[in-house]
Amino acid sequence: MAKRSSLSIRIVEGKNLPAKDITGSSDPYCIVKVDNEPIIRTATVWKTLCPFWGEEYQVHLPPTFHAVAFYVMDEDALSRDDVIGKVCLTRDTLAAHPKGFSGWAHLMEVDPDEEVQGEIHLRLEVVPGTRACRLRCSVLEARDLAPKDRNGASDPFVRVRYNGRTQETSIVKKSCYPRWNETFEFELEEGATEALCVEAWDWDLVSRNDFLGKVVFNVQRLWVAQQEEGWFRLQPDQSKSRQEAGNLGSLQLEVRLRDETVLPSGCYQPLVQLLCREVKLGTQGPVQLIPLIEEMTSTECRQEVATNLLKLFLGQGLAKEFLDLLFQLELGRTSEANTLFRSNSLASKSMESFLKVAGMRYLHGVLGPIIDRIFEEKKYVELDPSKVEVKDVGCSGLHRPQTEAEVLEQSAQTLRAHLGALLSALCRSVRACPAVVRATFRQLFRRVRERFPSAQHQVRPLQNVPFIAVTSFLCLRFFSPAIMAPKLFHLRERHADARTSRTLLLLAKAVQNVGNMDTPASRAKEAWMEPLQPTVHQGVAQLKDFITKLVDIEEKDELDLQRALSLQVPPVKEGPLFIHRTKGKGPLMSSSFKKLYFSLTTEALSFAKTPSSKKCALIKLANIRAAEKVEEKSFGSSHVMQVIYTDDAGRPQTAYLQCKCVNELNQWLSALRKVSINNTGLLGSYHPGVFRGDKWSCCHQKDKTGFRLLPSRQVLPESGTAPKAVSCATPTLCSHVPTAQE
């Protein structure tokens, strides 16, 4: 049995942000930190004080986390990014909202003295003296201190204060994992009420020292206990009164905390068997569980339930049968064809999740080139006469205002070209569509045609209903949302600017009209879309021909395609990474990172020069011993991880890989930890720095070896930040940094 916490996070939008640039605007993005550890970065929305992100994340956390903070930043190309403000939600605040925190929160000013992190290892003793007892405080070491200097580290020292006396440790240069092993004593009077305060500071030669955190102890309790030792979490300095910072704007968030108890997998087998039996029998057997689950599921959590059920049946090889059962259940209670699959039913939500899981690569292949072209061209496109902006055209100083008619005609030409290219790419993609997706659409097409046989209907010809059932998912719930928000479907790394967003929105509307089979209702809704009508009308015929071919897949063809796919080991995670290369030897060696395309499977971590190149195995999966983050100061670069493994001769090796952002870093770490969870000889602790010259950059120890092996553990986060476990006690290691497996 294991306990875990998870956060469902949706960063919606901001409003009334202050202008940080000389243009009177800002380029805002969000950083999400859990206990001051960055785990999420949104895309930047350029030149706006009211940004919209709409980004969603699922993060698994240790149950002991204290707070999650949302920092709104202003991106600057030439200088350090500006901090606009933050919203902090403590664990207690989230626990007080069982259905989740939802709404607007005012941004607060960021106080450097409150931005602390890390822990300090102390030993406190009350020892007898000649005249009175003495309070002995041993400052041993600290871990994960906040980096305050530009080099990505700090120069920490500790200040111990008691009863008007102050004593300080030595300064450890360039380390967030310092060791002191220094002891201080104070005279202790019986009945004294003064508190013992242990403060960590970053020493600066020119400017004032930076506060790193403090721990305050009740001396009366120490007197009773006589001795106390352990790792203590550094706390912020909240003694200062907060000054009014003015209006920093607001952030709209949806955050839900869920604490879960995960039982051994065998406990769930009876339920899994019942669900699988019901899905295999379909409507031929007593269908009870699936309708009951839908009936008992609220609208708010239906998407989550649908996603989890889909994952279950995908693992059992019954995804197609599960969706087919949902199709039949919904068709059985639908009397009007024009309302089919239009609600947020379990069938609709499950099909959405299915397409995102099984069809994402297919979506990228069809939409990717068109989306890239729109982002590169950055053309001004507008069809609504009430929103047209007249601009100057011409060259060599001979400018004239472009008329509204010219703007509308050029916009229509641009959109017709994009829509035509998209439909052509879609028609050519039949064989590229995954077999399981084609087979699922085949079942949907057949079930709808059986439910609504050919006849005339007052709203639309019924012969179109099977096609519309397919396009309601393929176009309306998959392609159109991806066109409107390519960042959320991983088609682009950044959100579109205002001009590109408008082009994408108009293209998505056109795709929706094609998906609706160009009904009079869709034409009447926005009459200014009329210039696209010829292309839309032609697109309907193309789309119907595409769907006819798409669903024309026989059982034998489906099995052959699935068998061919089963011979390939599917990637768990893939994408471009930068691998560290060391040049030269000795103290003058230099470092560089080379970009390669990496692929992680259940067998190995491999790489190639390009996605289509032949792959070379870098690390066998069974040889992985740990996957952890690396300090920013180690290479002067952020988002670097280390994969610790053994080579074929059993020698320990480390591969350093750099990701493009904190989101990618956490996704790769999560994937590596999940596939190696059952490996033998997993490490219990690691060095977050690198061994350079004759010592580790993190703790300055000179022993290069000394990793302690632990048996493998089963508890591991699925994504997001890794849990921080109890410290490993190996004295020769950077022992204060346990691995995620620990």
N, C-alpha and C positions, 0 to 999 in steps of 0.2 A: 504494500500500500504506500502510495506517495501523495504528497500534497504539493499543489502548485497554484500559482496565481497567473491570471492572464488579463491583459488590458485590450479592449477593443477601442481603438482611437480613430476618430474622424475629425480632421482639421478642416473646417468648412471655409471660413473666410474671415477677413479683418475689415474694420471700418474706422474712419477718422484717424488714421495714423499720422504722426507728425512728419513733415517734410525734412529729409536728411540731406538732400542734394541741392545744389545751387539752382537747379531747374525748378525748384518748388515741388518736387515729387520725391518718391523713394522707390527702391527696388527690393521689396520685402520677400523674405522667406522665413520658414520656421525651423528651429532646432528643438527636438524633444530629448530631454535628459531624464534618466531615472537615477535618483541619488547622485546627481551631477555627472553621470556617465552618458555621453551622447549616444543615442540609438537610432534616431530618425532625423532626416533632413528633407524638407519638402523642396519642390522646385521653386525657383525665383520667378516672381511675377513682376514684369518690368514696368516702370514709370506709372505707378498708381499708389494712391493712399487708401484704396478700398479693394485689396486683392482678394481673389477667389482661388482657393486651392482644391477643395473637395477631395482630398486624399485620405485614404483609409488604410489602417494598419492593424495587424493582430500581433501582439507581443506577449511572450511568455516570460514570467519573472520569478525570482525567488520570493517565497511568501514573506520574507523579512524586509522587503523594500519599504522605504519610508515615504517617498514623495515622487511625483512626476511633474516636471516643469516644462513649460512651453515658452521658448524664447523667440520673439519676433526680431529679426535682424534686417539690416539694410546692406545689400551687397555693394561693394565698391571695387572697381577694377584696379585702382592704383594704390589704395591704402587699405588698412585693416577695416573689416566690416564693422559698421556701427550697430550697437545694441539699442533697439527701440524700447523694449520692455519685456516683461514676462508675466505669465500666469502660473501659479504653483498650486497644485492640488495634492493634499496629503492623502495618505492611505486612509486615515479616519474619515476625511471628507468624502472620498469615493465610497467607502463602506456604508456611509449614511444615506447613499442613493442606490438602493438595490437595483433599480431599473436604469441606472446610469446617470451621470451628470450631463445635462444638455442645456445649452443656452449661451448667452453672451457673458464674457468675463472681462472686466477692466484690466488693462495692462498696468503693471506696477513697475516702478523704477528698480533697476538692478543695482543693489548695493554690494560692492566688492567684498565687504566683510561678512556677507551672508553666503557668498559663493565658495563654500568649503566642501572638501571631500576627504576621504581616507580615514585611516585608523592609526592609533598610536598604542604601542605595547609598553605597559607600565607595571612595576611591582611596588606596592605600597606596604610599609610595615610600621608598626608601633614597637619600638625597642626600648628596653630600660636604660636609663642613663645614671650618672653619678648623683645628680641632684633631682632631675625630673626625667620623665620619659621623653624620647625623641621620635620625631616623625621622619622616617627614611623613605625617600622617593627615588626609585631607580628608573631612569629613562632609557629604555632598551633600544627600540627601533620604531619606525613608522612605515606605512605602506600606502601607495596610491594617493599621495599628496597632490594638491592642485598645482599644475605647472604655471608659474607666475612670470617667468622670464621669456624673452623672445626665442631662446634656444630650445623651448619646449620642456624645460625642467625648472627646478627651484634650487635655492641655496638655503636649506632649512636649518634652523636651530630651535631649541625649546627653552622657554622661559617658565620657571616654576616660582609661584608667588604664594607666600603664606605669612600671615600675621605681620605684614609690613615689610617683610624681607623678600628680596628677589634674587634668584640665582639662574644662570644660563648655561646651556651646554655649548660645546664647540659647534662651529658651522661646518656642515657637510656640503661641499660644492657640487652643483649640477646633478642633483639626484632627487627623485620623488620617492625613493625607497631607502632612506638613510638609516644608518646604524650608529648609535652613540655609546650605549653601555656605560653611562655615567650616573653616579649616585649623589644625591644631595640630602642633607639632614637639617631639620628645624627643631627648635625646642618646643615641646608640646606641654601646654598647661592643662591640668585637669579641669574639665568643664568648659573649655574654650569653644566658642561658637563660630570662629573664623573658618571660612571654607578654604580648601587647598585648590588652587587654580593652576592648571598645566596648559600653557599656550604654545602653539607651533607658529613660527614666523619664517618668512622668506627674507633673507638678508640682501640688502641692496647697497651698493657702494655710494651712489649719488643721490637717489631718491629715497623716500621713506620706506621702511620695511613693510612688506605685505603680510597681512594676517592670513594664516592658514587654518585656523580652527582652535578650539579649546575644549578641555574637559574639566568640570568642576566636581569636587568630592566633598561629601559631608564628613567632617573630621570625627564627629560623635559616632557615626556608624563605623568608621575605621577603628576607633578606639575599642568598640565592642568586638569587631571581627579580628583585630590584631594584625591581619595580613590580607591583602587582596592583590591578585595578579591577573592580567588578561589584556585582550585587545579592546580598546575603547574608541567608539566612533567620535570623531571630531565634530563639535557643534559650532554653529555660527555665533557671532557676537551680536546679540539682540538688545544690548544695554542702551544703545543709542536710540534717540527718538527719531522716528521716520519723518522727514520733511515732505511737504506737499510737492509733487513733481509736475503738477499740471496735467492736462489731458493728454495721455499717451495713446488713446484709442482703445479699441476693444477687439476681442478675438472670440469667434463663435466656435465652440467645441462640442463634441459628443464623445464622452469617455465613460466606459463601463468596466468596472472591476468585477472579476469573478474568481472566487476561490474554489478550487476543485480538489476532490480526493479521487485519485486514480487507483483503482483496484487492480490486482493481477489479471492478465488477459483472460485467464480461464473463467473468471467470474462472469464475463460478458458472453461466453459462448452459447449458453441456452437462448439468450435473446437473439443473438446473431443467427442461430439455427432456425428459430421461429420466423424471423424476417426473411431469410433466404428461402425457406420452404414456401412461404406465402408468395414471394415474387416468382419462384419457379412454376407454381401452379397457376398463377395469374387469376383471371376471372373464372377459371374452371373450378377453383377451390373456394373455400370459405375466406373471403377477403375481410379481415377484421382489423389487423394491427395498423396498416398504412392509413386507412381512413380515420382511425382513432387518433393517430399521431397528428394528422392534419387538423382534425377537429379541436384537439387540445392545444394546438400551437397558435400563439397570438401573432398578429401581423408583424409586430416589431421583431420577433425572433425567427420568423419563418425562413428567411434567407439562411440563417445559421443552421437551422435544423435541416434544410434541404442540402446544404453543402456537406454536412456531416454524414447524412444518409448516402449521398452520392459517393463520398470517399469510401464508405463501408462497402457499397456494392461494386465499386470499381476494383477494390481489393479482392472481392469474391468473384470477379469476372461476370457480374450480373447487372452492369449498369444499363445496358440496352433493355433487358427484361424489366428492370425497375421502372425505367421511363415509360416503357410500353404499358405497364400496368397503370401508371398515373394518367397516361393519355386516355385509356379506356374509362377510368373512373370519372375524369372530367367530362368526357364526351357523353357519358351516361346521364350527367346532371345538367347538360347544356341543351336548351331547346332552340335558341336563336343562334344562327350561324355567325352573325356579326358580332357576337360577344365571346366567341371562342378564344380561349387563352389570352383574354384581355385583362383579367384580374391578376392580382399577386397571389395566385394559388400555389400549392406545393408543386404542382406540375410545372408551372411557369418558372418558379424559382430554381427548381432542380435542373431544368433544361438550361437556364442561364449559367448555372455553375458548371454543368457538363460541357458546354461550349467553351467556357473559359479554361477548363482543364484539358480537354481533348482537342480543341480547335485553335489554340492560341498561335501555334507555329503556322498553321494554315492561314489565319488572319493576317499575320505579319507578311507572309508571302504575297497575298493579294493586295493588301492595303498599303504596305510599307513604301513602295516606290511612289505611289500617288501622294501620300502624306508628305514624304520627303520633298517632292517637287513643289507642293504648296508652300512649305516652310521656306524653301530656297527662293522662290519667285517673289514672295511678299507683295503680291499685287493688291491694289485696292479693288475690292469687289462689293457691289451693292445692287440689289434688284428693287428694293423698296423705295419708291420715289420720295417718301417723306423723310428718308434718312440719307439721301445722296448728298455728298460733299463735292461741290464744284471746285476744281483745282486748275492751276495754270499748266498749259502744255506748250511745247515749242522748243526751240534751241537758239543759240547764239544771240540771246537777248530778245528774240522775237517771240514773246509769250502772249498767249491769248487764253481767256477762260474757256475751259472745256465745258461744253453744254451738258445739261442733264441727260439728254437723249444719247449723247456719245458715251457718257459714263455707263448708262444702263445697257447699251449695246455691247460695249467692251466687256462688261461684267457677265452678260449672258453668254458671250463667246467663250470666256474663260471657264465658266461653270459647265457649259456644254462639253468642252474639251475634257475637263476632269471627270465628269459623269460618264462620258463615252469611254474614257480610258479605264475607269473602274469596272464598268460593265463588261468590257472586252476581257480584262484580266480575270474577272469572275467566271466568264464563260469558258475560258481556257483552263480553269483550275479544277475540273471535275476529278481527274485522276490524282491530283495533289491533295484532295480532301481525304482525311483519315477514314479508313474503312468503317470504323465503329460509328463515326458521325454520319456517314452515308446510310449505314444500316438503320440507325435510329430515325433519320428523316424518312427512310422508306416505310418504317412501321407507322410513323405519324401520318404520312400521306395516305397509306392504305386504310388506317382506322378512320380518318376523317371522311374519305370517299365512301366507306361502308355506312357511316352514320348519316351522311347527307348525300344520297344518290342524286344523279343528274335530274334536275327539274328547275323551274324558274322560281325565283324568290323576289320578294318585294324590295329588298334592299340591294342585292347584287346577284348576278348569275351564279347559281350554286356550283357550276362546273369550275369556278375559280376558287372555291373554298379550300380544297386540299392544297392548292398552291399558296394561298394566303396563310394557311396554318404553318407552312414551312417558312415563309418570309416573315411572319410575325416574330419568329425567333432569330432567323438568320440575318434579316435586315433591321428590324425594329429594335431587337434586344441585344444584338451583337455588333453588326457592322456600323450602324448609326451612332451608338454610344462611343465606339472606338474612334470614329471620325471626329466627333465633337470634343472628345477628351483623350487625345492620343497618348498623353503622359500617363494616364491611369491604366492604359493597356500596354504600357512599355514600348510604344511605337516611337516615342521621343523622350529624351532625357529632361527636357524643360517644357513648361507650359507655353502655349502660343501667346503672342502679343495680341493686342486688341484687333488689329487689321486681319491677321491670320485667323484668329478665332471666328471672326465674322464670315470669312470664306468657308471655313470648316462647317459652321452652322448651316449656311445656305446649301452646301453640298449634302449634308446629312438630311436636310429637309427634302431635297430632291430624291435621295435614296429611299426615304420613307414613302414618298409618293409612288415610286416604282414598286416598293414592297407592298403597298396597298392596292396594287393593280390599277392605279390611276382612276380611282373612283370619283364620281362627281362631287362627293362630299369633300374629298381631299383637295380637289381643284378649287372649290368655292371658298375654302377656308382662307387662303391667301392668294388672291387673284393676281398679285404682282409677280407670282411665280410662272405666269403664263408663257414668257419667252422660252422657258425650258420645256414646254409641253411636247414639241416634236421629239426631242431626245428622250423624255420620259415615256412617251407612247411607244417609241421603238424599243426602249429598255424593258418594257413589260413583256414584249414578245421574246426578247433575248433571255429574260429571267425565267420565263415559263419553259423555254427550251432547255435552259441550264438545269432547272429543277427536275425536268423529265429525265434528263441524263443522270443527274445526281442520284435519284432514287432507283435507277435501273441497275441495281446490283443484286445478284443472286447469292444464295447462301454459299455456294461453292466458291464464288469470287471473293466473298467476304472472308471465308476461312483461309483461302490462299493468301490474301493480303495480310491477314493477321498472323499467319504462319511465317511469312517472310519477315514481318516486323519482329516476331518473337525471337528470330535468330540474331537480331541486333540487340545489344545491351543498351537499354534506354538511359540517357543521361539523367542524373539526379539534379545536376546544376551545370550550366555551361555559360561561357562568355569570355570577354577579353580581360586579361589581368597583366600586370607588369611584374616580371620575375627579376629578382635582384642578382646582379652579376658583380663579382669582386675582381678588380684589376690590380696587379702588382702584389708585392709581399711586404710584410713588415709595417712600420709606422707610416710609410708613405703610400700605402694602398688606397685606392679610390673605389667608389661604388657607383653603379648605375643600374637603371631598371630597363628591361627590354620588354616590349609589348608582344604577347603571344595569346593565342586562343586556347583556353583551358576547358576541359570536359571532365566532370566527375561522374563516375558510374559506380555500381556496386562491386566493381573489380579493381579499379585504379583511378588515379588522378593523372590525366594525360594532357599533352599540349600539341599544338601545331601552329604553323605560321599564319594560316588563315582557317576559317571554318571548314573550307572544302579540302584543305591539305591533309596528307596522311598524318595520323596522330602517332606520337611517340609517348610511351608510358614513362612518367616521371616518378611516381610513387605507387607501389602496390598498396591496395587498401588495407591488407592485413598488417602492413608494416607501420601504419600511422600510430603514433604514441600520444600526440596532443595537437590541438589546433587552437591558437590563442592570439590575442592582439599584441602589437609591439608598440612601445613608447614612441611618440612622435619625434622626440629628440634623437632617436637612434639613427635615423636616416635623413632627418630634416624634412620628413614627409609624413603626412597623416594617412590614415586608413591602410596601414600595413599590418599583415598577419603573418604568423609563422606556423609552418606545418613541421612538427618534429617527428622524425621517422627513423627507422633503421634500414641500412642498405642490405644488399644480399649477403654481405659478410658479417652482418650483425652490428656494424659500427653506427653510432648515433649521428644523424645528419639533420640539418635544418634548412628548409626552403622558405625564403622570404618573398611574399607576394603582396603587391599593392593593388588595392581596389580603387575605383573611381570616386566612391562616396561612402559615407557611413552606412547607408542602407545596403549597398552591395557587400560591404565588409561583414555585416551581421548575417546576411543571407548565406554567404559562403561559409562562415564559421558554423552556422547552424547546420548546413548540409554536411560539412565534414564531420562534425561531432555525431550526427545521427547515423551516418554510414559506418562509423568506426566505434560505435558504442559497445559492441561485443568483443572488441579486440582484447587480446591478453597483453599484459604489460603496459597498460595505460599509465601515464605519468601523474603523480600526485601534486607536483609543483613545477614551476618553470621560471625562467628569467624573462621579464618583459622587455629587456634591452638586448643588446648584441655584444658579443665578445670581440672587443677591438683593442689591438695592441696586446696588453697583458692583463686586462681586467674587463669585467662586465660593466657596461655603461649604466645599468640600473642601480646596482648596489656596490659597485667598485670592488667586488670580490675577485680574487685572482685564480680561483679554482675553476677551470673550464668545465669539468665534468661534475658528476655527483647527483644526477637525477635519481629520485627514489621511485621505484616501480610499485604500483598499487593494483589490486585486482579490479576488473572492470565493474562499473556501476551501471544501473539501469535508468536512473533518473537524469534527464537531460532536457534542456529547453528545446522547443521546436523551432523557435526563431527569436530574434531580438537579442536582448542582452543575456549573458551567461550568469548563472548564480555564483555568488561569492561564498565559498564554503569556509569551514574552520581551517585555521592555518596549519600547514604542515610543519612539523617540528624538526626537520632535518637542518642541523646547524650550518652545514657547508653550502646550502643552497640559498637562493633568493627566496627563502622559505616562506615569506609572508605573502606569496602570490600563488594560491592554489589554482589548479586547472579547473575547467568547467566540469570535467568528469568527477572531480573530487567534491 
